[in-house]
Amino acid sequence: MKRAAMITLVLAILVPLATLFTTSTACYNIDSMNRDDACLKSCNAKPEWYKLCQDTLGSAPDTSEVTFYALMATNQATLRYGDTINKVINPMLGAGNLPDTEREAVSNCKGKYEEAGALTKSVADQLVGCDFRSGKQEYMDAEVAIQSCLDGLSPFQFLPLYAIVSGDHDLTMVALQLGGLIFGS
């Protein structure tokens, strides 16, 4: 069942991305720009976000519609959320050896990750459909969900999950910032 769920998740992410590649439909009134410029313009608040943006868009065309870059980062965030749940959070919860307070924090993260994944999936669908009505709020809600998980883990920074969530939050911010080129900051 886990393998089938993962395949379904991967297809759910890749099909919209493939659709954007193959239909060559551009969204009305959305700029195209150089990949480096998109990262510089959107992710210059923190050097590590700029670097992560470069890494995230590394396989993207040098110049593309900003929607494509935002979609690429959003899909990568969604995939990371699923990986974190399946490879880290679920095994931690299933082991049965976490103290109650740690279990509560990790369980909270699972819910927040599921919430963030649903939100970024919705944003990806909107980007593919050139529908920009609620994406900004959904990006922000996804960031709040991952930040809530990170905050809940604050007393447990010794857990490997803390560093993973911190990295996932950075990717969430990169997706949000690239989305900000479309939706506004």
N, C-alpha and C positions, 0 to 999 in steps of 0.2 A: 504494500500500500504506500509506503514512503516513497519508493521509486516512482510509482505512478503519479503521486502528488507532485513530486519534483519535476517530472516531465511535463505535467500540465502547467505548472508555474512557469517553466522555461518557455513553453510554447505561448503562454499568455503574454509573456514579455516580448518574445521575438517576433510574433506575428504582426503586432502594430509597427514595430521597427522595420520589418520587411515591407510592410504596406507603404510606409513613408518613402523607403528607397525606391520601390518599383512603380508607384503611381506618379512620382515626380510632381505631385501637386504642391504648389506653394501656397502658403497661407497669405491672404490678402494683407498688404500693408505691414509685413514683417521683414525686417532687414536681413540681409546676408552680410556676413563678415568673416574675416580671417579667424581661424581657431584661436590663435594666440591673442588676438584683439578681444575676442569674446571672453577669454579667461582673464585678461588684464582688466577689462571694463567691469566684469562681474565679480571677480574674486580677489581684488587687490587689497581687501581689508586685512587679510592675514597671509603672509607668505606661504604657509602650509596649504591654504585653500587654493592659492594660485597653482602651486606644484601639483596638488591633487587634481585640479581642473585639467591641467596639461596631461597628466597620466590618464585621466578618465576619458578624455577626448583624443587620446593618442592615435587611435585607428580611424578617426573621423577625417573626412576630406579637409584639405587646407582651408577652403572657403565653402561655407554652406549657410543655409538659412538658420537663423538663431534657434528656431523651433527644433531643428534636428539636434543641435547641441544639447538643448534642454531635455529633449526626449531621451537622448543617450544617457545623460547623467541620471535622470529620473529612473530609467529602467535599471541602471546599475545599482542604484540605491534600493530599489524594490527587490532585486536579486540578493543583495547583501542582507536585507532584513530576513528573507527566507533562509539563507544560509546560517545566519546567527541563531535563528530559532531552532532549525533542524540539527545543526552541528554543535551548538554550545548550550543553549537554554534548555531544550528538551532533555539532553543527557544529564544536565545538572539536576533538573527537577526529578528525573527518573531514577537517579542514583539512590535517593532516599537518605542521604547522609548529611544534608545541609541543616544547620541549626535553624530554628523557626524564623528568626529575623532575616537571615540570608535567604531562606526559601521564599519568604514574603516579598522581598525585593526582587528576586529573580522571577517569581511568578508575575509580579507587576510588570516587569520588562516584557515578558511574553505577550501580555495583553496590549502593551503600548506598541510593541513591534507589529503585532497583527493589525492594530489600528493604523499605524504609519504605512504599512504595506498596502492596505486597502486604499488609503488616501493617494499614495504615489501611483498606484495602478489607475485610479480615476483620473489623475492629472495626465498620465501618459495617454489614456484614451482621448482626453480633451485635446491634447497637443496634436495627435494624429488627425482628429476631426476639425482642427482649427477653431475650436470652441474655447474661448478664453474667459468665460464668465465667472467661474468659481475656482480656477486653478490657483490663484494667488493665495486665497484663504486655505485651500487644501494643502498647499506647500507649507504654509505657516503652521497649520495644525499637525502636519507630519513632524515638523521640527520640534514642536512643543511635546509631542508624544515621545520622541527619542530623548529629548532633554529631560523629561520626567523620569524616564528609565535611568538615565545617567545620574540624576539627582538622588534617586532612591538607592543607587549603588554607592553613593559617596562614602558611607561609613565602611564600605567593603572594597576599597580601592586595591586591596591585595588580591582580589579575585581576577583571574585573566579576563573575565567577562567585562570588567570595567574598561580596560584598554580597547577591547573590541568595540564596545558601545561608543567610546570616545571617537574611534575611527569612523564608525558608522554615522555618528553625528556630524563629523566633518564632511562626509560625502553628502549627507542630507543638506548641509549648508551650501555646498557646491551646486547641487541640483536647484535649490531654492534661489541662489544668486543668479544662475544661468536663466532660470525661469523669470527672474526679475527683469531681465532684458526684454521680455515680452509683456509681462503683467505689470511692470513697474515695481520699484523697490518699496 
